[in-house]
Amino acid sequence: MRWHGSERILLLSGDHGEALLSAHEAKAFVQEEYSRFDSGSLPYTWQLDRHGPGHDHGWTFNGHAAANGWAQTEEHLAQILVSWAEHMPLQAPGDWVSFKLWASRDWGRTMIVSYQPSQTDREFCAFIDDRGHEQTPERAAHMRARAWQDLDDTGSWYTRLPETDPTAPATLARLIVTDLRARGTVFSHQVTAWDISAGDHGKLWVPGLGGDVHPRRGEHF
């Protein structure tokens, strides 16, 4: 979490073991962070901007950090889900987080991935629009083999997992990648994340998602 002033940035960081509050010269800090992104590094995986009081220095990363293959895509997805479960209840209590995925090989078919802290014991969730396929017992067996749990009344398959399960983020990430590949997606860069939101409040940037994002950060797409 950070607070911007015209001269200084106050940064709150840490992990389960400790919290660290540090002050930085604002212009140098954001320029260095931008340079790390530009060189392929990843100083953070996501950032939520709630437009509070402060000063915008205009240095933004206009893009994403692409994953190197499906294994890394799966890893990035799991890391973001873990981070949301850890940090969102503190940064934005009660707010959900979600994004939609489209694949170029199956454009228009929406997969929704979300973290919903209000949904006790099923906080992590993914839906896939499966309309266009006859929902036969054979189809159900194929979908459950990918780790989808059930079919709803709209023709979408879903899986819900509890955040109390430490394997849930990795399980959901594996399901997402498995389904994308089963529907014909060959490379992770053929997947685009869009409609990325945290409680429909502010702007949520996810450079560490592992695939392309729309819109990219900044004024340019």
C-alpha positions as a Python dict, from the first residue, in 0.01 Angstrom:
ca = {
    (1, 'M'): (0, 0, 0),
    (2, 'R'): (132, 345, -86),
    (3, 'W'): (50, 710, -36),
    (4, 'H'): (174, 971, -285),
    (5, 'G'): (273, 1326, -202),
    (6, 'S'): (434, 1579, -431),
    (7, 'E'): (780, 1503, -287),
    (8, 'R'): (754, 1170, -105),
    (9, 'I'): (596, 827, -135),
    (10, 'L'): (508, 643, 184),
    (11, 'L'): (517, 266, 123),
    (12, 'L'): (372, -1, 350),
    (13, 'S'): (508, -345, 268),
    (14, 'G'): (576, -675, 440),
    (15, 'D'): (459, -1032, 477),
    (16, 'H'): (312, -1262, 741),
    (17, 'G'): (614, -1205, 963),
    (18, 'E'): (657, -829, 962),
    (19, 'A'): (536, -496, 827),
    (20, 'L'): (766, -222, 700),
    (21, 'L'): (680, 146, 656),
    (22, 'S'): (931, 334, 440),
    (23, 'A'): (958, 678, 278),
    (24, 'H'): (1099, 740, -70),
    (25, 'E'): (1178, 1036, -292),
    (26, 'A'): (873, 1026, -518),
    (27, 'K'): (1011, 1098, -864),
    (28, 'A'): (1310, 865, -830),
    (29, 'F'): (1094, 587, -687),
    (30, 'V'): (836, 580, -966),
    (31, 'Q'): (1100, 616, -1238),
    (32, 'E'): (1298, 324, -1096),
    (33, 'E'): (981, 116, -1071),
    (34, 'Y'): (891, 199, -1431),
    (35, 'S'): (1242, 103, -1545),
    (36, 'R'): (1213, -234, -1373),
    (37, 'F'): (889, -305, -1559),
    (38, 'D'): (1037, -187, -1886),
    (39, 'S'): (1333, -425, -1847),
    (40, 'G'): (1109, -726, -1784),
    (41, 'S'): (1117, -729, -1405),
    (42, 'L'): (803, -727, -1192),
    (43, 'P'): (812, -500, -884),
    (44, 'Y'): (447, -583, -813),
    (45, 'T'): (185, -812, -967),
    (46, 'W'): (-117, -584, -925),
    (47, 'Q'): (-208, -236, -813),
    (48, 'L'): (-542, -88, -708),
    (49, 'D'): (-581, 286, -760),
    (50, 'R'): (-874, 430, -564),
    (51, 'H'): (-797, 790, -666),
    (52, 'G'): (-738, 915, -315),
    (53, 'P'): (-569, 1244, -230),
    (54, 'G'): (-212, 1266, -352),
    (55, 'H'): (3, 1342, -652),
    (56, 'D'): (19, 1143, -976),
    (57, 'H'): (371, 1155, -1119),
    (58, 'G'): (263, 1023, -1456),
    (59, 'W'): (509, 734, -1472),
    (60, 'T'): (296, 429, -1548),
    (61, 'F'): (374, 90, -1693),
    (62, 'N'): (177, 76, -2017),
    (63, 'G'): (165, -300, -2065),
    (64, 'H'): (206, -636, -1899),
    (65, 'A'): (473, -889, -1811),
    (66, 'A'): (414, -1182, -2045),
    (67, 'A'): (458, -1532, -1910),
    (68, 'N'): (710, -1763, -2071),
    (69, 'G'): (485, -2059, -2148),
    (70, 'W'): (186, -2222, -1983),
    (71, 'A'): (366, -2329, -1666),
    (72, 'Q'): (459, -1970, -1588),
    (73, 'T'): (108, -1851, -1681),
    (74, 'E'): (-34, -2094, -1428),
    (75, 'E'): (217, -1978, -1169),
    (76, 'H'): (134, -1609, -1226),
    (77, 'L'): (-239, -1672, -1199),
    (78, 'A'): (-195, -1860, -872),
    (79, 'Q'): (29, -1589, -728),
    (80, 'I'): (-225, -1317, -801),
    (81, 'L'): (-508, -1517, -643),
    (82, 'V'): (-295, -1578, -332),
    (83, 'S'): (-208, -1209, -313),
    (84, 'W'): (-570, -1097, -347),
    (85, 'A'): (-680, -1327, -67),
    (86, 'E'): (-403, -1193, 155),
    (87, 'H'): (-423, -822, 79),
    (88, 'M'): (-770, -729, -47),
    (89, 'P'): (-948, -780, 288),
    (90, 'L'): (-706, -523, 435),
    (91, 'Q'): (-685, -276, 146),
    (92, 'A'): (-1051, -288, 41),
    (93, 'P'): (-1252, -476, 306),
    (94, 'G'): (-1546, -668, 163),
    (95, 'D'): (-1470, -593, -202),
    (96, 'W'): (-1464, -866, -464),
    (97, 'V'): (-1205, -887, -742),
    (98, 'S'): (-1266, -1032, -1086),
    (99, 'F'): (-1153, -1041, -1446),
    (100, 'K'): (-1273, -1199, -1770),
    (101, 'L'): (-1067, -1402, -2014),
    (102, 'W'): (-1107, -1439, -2388),
    (103, 'A'): (-892, -1661, -2608),
    (104, 'S'): (-823, -1571, -2971),
    (105, 'R'): (-895, -1930, -3080),
    (106, 'D'): (-1239, -1917, -2915),
    (107, 'W'): (-1314, -1543, -2924),
    (108, 'G'): (-1633, -1434, -2752),
    (109, 'R'): (-1650, -1724, -2506),
    (110, 'T'): (-1612, -1568, -2163),
    (111, 'M'): (-1435, -1717, -1864),
    (112, 'I'): (-1480, -1525, -1538),
    (113, 'V'): (-1228, -1558, -1255),
    (114, 'S'): (-1297, -1400, -917),
    (115, 'Y'): (-1212, -1374, -551),
    (116, 'Q'): (-1521, -1298, -339),
    (117, 'P'): (-1449, -1273, 35),
    (118, 'S'): (-1821, -1256, 116),
    (119, 'Q'): (-1876, -1607, -24),
    (120, 'T'): (-1761, -1806, 277),
    (121, 'D'): (-1593, -2139, 192),
    (122, 'R'): (-1614, -2065, -182),
    (123, 'E'): (-1417, -1743, -213),
    (124, 'F'): (-1222, -1846, -525),
    (125, 'C'): (-1441, -1899, -827),
    (126, 'A'): (-1424, -1952, -1203),
    (127, 'F'): (-1705, -1973, -1460),
    (128, 'I'): (-1687, -2070, -1827),
    (129, 'D'): (-1964, -2012, -2081),
    (130, 'D'): (-2015, -2355, -2237),
    (131, 'R'): (-2317, -2277, -2450),
    (132, 'G'): (-2284, -2419, -2798),
    (133, 'H'): (-2199, -2763, -2664),
    (134, 'E'): (-2466, -3025, -2606),
    (135, 'Q'): (-2457, -3105, -2236),
    (136, 'T'): (-2445, -3482, -2258),
    (137, 'P'): (-2306, -3719, -1994),
    (138, 'E'): (-1993, -3743, -2209),
    (139, 'R'): (-1958, -3365, -2211),
    (140, 'A'): (-2002, -3354, -1835),
    (141, 'A'): (-1729, -3615, -1794),
    (142, 'H'): (-1492, -3409, -2010),
    (143, 'M'): (-1564, -3092, -1813),
    (144, 'R'): (-1522, -3259, -1476),
    (145, 'A'): (-1194, -3408, -1596),
    (146, 'R'): (-1074, -3048, -1639),
    (147, 'A'): (-1177, -2987, -1273),
    (148, 'W'): (-1505, -2804, -1335),
    (149, 'Q'): (-1749, -2889, -1058),
    (150, 'D'): (-2098, -2831, -1193),
    (151, 'L'): (-2321, -2676, -1461),
    (152, 'D'): (-2560, -2389, -1383),
    (153, 'D'): (-2892, -2298, -1546),
    (154, 'T'): (-2730, -2053, -1791),
    (155, 'G'): (-2508, -2314, -1956),
    (156, 'S'): (-2193, -2217, -1766),
    (157, 'W'): (-1968, -2457, -1578),
    (158, 'Y'): (-1821, -2336, -1251),
    (159, 'T'): (-1579, -2428, -976),
    (160, 'R'): (-1578, -2271, -629),
    (161, 'L'): (-1297, -2326, -381),
    (162, 'P'): (-1240, -2207, -22),
    (163, 'E'): (-954, -1974, 61),
    (164, 'T'): (-889, -2188, 370),
    (165, 'D'): (-752, -2452, 131),
    (166, 'P'): (-388, -2352, 66),
    (167, 'T'): (-393, -2540, -265),
    (168, 'A'): (-703, -2358, -396),
    (169, 'P'): (-524, -2081, -594),
    (170, 'A'): (-298, -2331, -771),
    (171, 'T'): (-594, -2562, -837),
    (172, 'L'): (-799, -2283, -992),
    (173, 'A'): (-502, -2162, -1198),
    (174, 'R'): (-447, -2515, -1329),
    (175, 'L'): (-816, -2542, -1420),
    (176, 'I'): (-802, -2213, -1613),
    (177, 'V'): (-498, -2317, -1815),
    (178, 'T'): (-632, -2668, -1874),
    (179, 'D'): (-961, -2537, -2011),
    (180, 'L'): (-798, -2275, -2233),
    (181, 'R'): (-571, -2536, -2388),
    (182, 'A'): (-855, -2787, -2427),
    (183, 'R'): (-1046, -2529, -2632),
    (184, 'G'): (-761, -2487, -2879),
    (185, 'T'): (-545, -2211, -2733),
    (186, 'V'): (-183, -2289, -2822),
    (187, 'F'): (10, -2004, -2657),
    (188, 'S'): (-59, -1799, -2346),
    (189, 'H'): (-19, -1473, -2540),
    (190, 'Q'): (-337, -1566, -2729),
    (191, 'V'): (-536, -1499, -2410),
    (192, 'T'): (-660, -1152, -2313),
    (193, 'A'): (-786, -1043, -1972),
    (194, 'W'): (-1042, -762, -1964),
    (195, 'D'): (-1314, -609, -1744),
    (196, 'I'): (-1068, -621, -1454),
    (197, 'S'): (-1224, -472, -1143),
    (198, 'A'): (-1220, -453, -764),
    (199, 'G'): (-1571, -382, -642),
    (200, 'D'): (-1635, -155, -944),
    (201, 'H'): (-1436, 112, -761),
    (202, 'G'): (-1114, 260, -894),
    (203, 'K'): (-873, 105, -1141),
    (204, 'L'): (-715, -235, -1093),
    (205, 'W'): (-393, -296, -1290),
    (206, 'V'): (-265, -655, -1319),
    (207, 'P'): (73, -650, -1497),
    (208, 'G'): (165, -980, -1332),
    (209, 'L'): (-132, -1178, -1463),
    (210, 'G'): (87, -1351, -1721),
    (211, 'G'): (-113, -1275, -2035),
    (212, 'D'): (-225, -974, -2233),
    (213, 'V'): (-455, -724, -2063),
    (214, 'H'): (-706, -474, -2203),
    (215, 'P'): (-686, -187, -2163),
    (216, 'R'): (-319, -160, -2087),
    (217, 'R'): (-220, 91, -1825),
    (218, 'G'): (-208, 455, -1923),
    (219, 'E'): (-378, 647, -2199),
    (220, 'H'): (-258, 419, -2479),
    (221, 'F'): (-391, 73, -2560),
}
